[in-house]
């Protein structure tokens, strides 16, 4: 019996301010992994990037946004947690992204006349 092909929509969504990236899926995924793992190093590894790249991405995001997005956990070495602002921003962008992804998958299914699945790059349980 032939294997069924699955069709998946993949989106790259970001918000720009003054023609520069303000916040996007990459920074949000990094924040999400830091929150879940408590470690920038582990978050970088899971996302397949170097620690240096992850650190730069985080620092650039904080500079663009104008607020700290993470805080060191006192007394626990290199452990991190999201700042209240970072957690709120991540949650708001996540909900926005999932709304866009839901609409895009539904609309692609309608237009193409086939089932189109969402890529599910974010953890679904984060929105429940």
N, C-alpha and C positions, 0 to 999 in steps of 0.2 A: 504494500500500500504506500503511495507517495506521501512524503512528509508535507504537511501544510506550511505554507509560508506565512509569516506574520509581518504585518506592516506596522511600522512604528514611526510616530512623529517625534522629531527632536528639535528643540527650540533653543536658541541662544538669545536670551532677553537681558537687556541691561538698560539702566536709566542714565542719561547723560545730563550734565550741567555745564554750560558754557563750552559745548563741543568736546567735553572730556567725560570719560566714564565716571559716574558717581557711585553706582552700585549695580552689580550684576550677579548672574548665577554662580560664577566662579568664586567670588568673594563670599557669597552667601553659603555655598557648599563648604568652604573652608571654615567659616564661623560655626556651621552646624556640626562639623566633625570635631572642632575644638570643644564645643559644648558637650558633645557626647563622650569624647575620650579624655577630656581634661588635659590634653597635651598637644602642643603645636607640632612637635616631632611626629607623634603618632598620626595626627590628622594629615600631615604632609605625606607620610608613607602610604596611608590608605588612599589618598588621592593621586598617588604616583608622581609626586613632585619632590624636589629637594627641600630640605629644611630652609636653606637660604632663600629659595624662591618663595616658599610659603611665608617666611618672615617678611620679605620685601612686599609681597602682595598685601599682607596684613597692615604693615606700616604705611604703604601707599594709600590704602583704603581709609585708614584713620586720618591721614593728612587731608585727603580729599573731602571727607565727611566732616572733619573738624571736631570729632569726639573720639575718646578712647573706646574701642570695641571689645577689648579683653582686659582682664585684670589678673595679675599673678595671685595665686592662692598663697597666703602667708604660711610660712613654716612647712611648705611642701615642695621645696626645690623649684623645679621648672614646670609646676602645674599651673594651668590657666583655667579661668572661667570667663564667660562673657560678662561684660559690664551690663548694667541695667539698660543703657542706651543700645548697646550692641545686640542684646537679646531681643529688645523691642523692634529694632530695625530689621533683624533677621526674620522675626516672626511676620512682620508686615510684608516684607518682600516675598517671603515664602508663600503667604496666602495669595498675594497678587499673582505670582508666577503660576501657582496651581490653578487659579481661575483662568488665566490665559491658556495654559496647557489643556484644561478641560474643554474650553471653547474651541481651540484649534483642532483637537482630536475629533470632536463632534462635527465640526464644519468640514474637515477633510473627509470624514466618512460620508457626509452628505454629498459633497461635490464629486468625490471619486467613485461613489457607489460601492464602497468596500469598507470593511471594518479596519479602523486605524487605531492602534493602541497608543497610549501615552508611554513615554520613555521611563517615567518614574524615577528621575534622578534624585529627587528628594525623598526622604522617608515619609511615607504616607501617615504613619502614626503621629507625626509631629503636628498634624492639623486636626486631629480628632479630639 
